[in-house]
């Protein structure tokens, strides 16, 4: 499957920021559609797959390409070392699956809520649809992660097997579920299917026009805070925009809330991945830090919004502290600029 996408710039983006997006407006998405059964595959603790001493290119994101030509070698070298130590040494833990059942994994070295929604669950949906009798094998520590545990529970007929912490795996009959190539590239059909399937599992019928307006607060987070959040929430209250902390909601509650939301405002971060569950034509306002190094510019939520037919805006905000990773910094919102945008939308 190979598709070419051409996206529009964010709505009302300032001229000084258009150059950030211009080179990102077009991209080609490619995904291997067939599930392959591999004999005696090795899966490392962080999800790298090794088969016949090589990492299959479609087994995870960001393996090779123009962005980093050496990344495949780095991952391959580490995974091969782990395999050889497991086979000939004793310092690493190894679990060997039975040869009667077919197993699959969905995790890769990239883990977090963003990856869970955009890579892991789509792979699970593919497996659930095409090989329903196969068994999902996953690290037992996943049970301690709230959104992972709650979302897996939605798949009532899913067969699973938990592997002890820090164990590599040998799987005699391994179903390789294709992964998308890059974390910043999405397929429109996959995003829409993800939303449709979650709506179905939660019995959401999107027949009503969404009415809620929400601001996703970072007050309970350890980083990426809004330094003038008190003043911001006072402003938002004028426009009946409710302040919500995703930390207080279950995974299902977050999906349901998104299905009922017509306007969402929040700072750049994994929580924005939930725009996948908004209805078309809803409004997204992302609050992003102004970067010193624009080569580190991140743009996944703009691409997601475009493919999902959402009205996407981005306000670039001053940073109020210095961090090694620019996107980890706290930011201060230009309240007059935001209010003007909200008023125009109203």
NORFEN-V539430 format. One record per helix or strand of 2 or more residues. SS is the DSSP state (hx for helix, st for strand). FROM is the first residue (numbers start at 1). TO is the last residue. If there is no record, write none. Layout:
# NORFEN-V539430
SS;FROM;TO + SS;FROM;TO
This chain:
# NORFEN-V539430
st;2;6 + hx;15;22 + st;26;30 + st;36;43 + st;49;51 + hx;57;59 + hx;71;88 + st;93;96 + st;103;104 + hx;113;130 + st;135;139 + hx;140;144 + hx;146;152 + st;159;163 + st;167;176 + hx;188;201 + st;212;216 + hx;229;238 + st;242;244 + hx;246;248 + hx;251;259 + st;261;267 + hx;270;277 + st;283;289 + hx;294;296 + hx;300;307 + st;311;319 + hx;326;328 + st;331;332 + hx;335;345
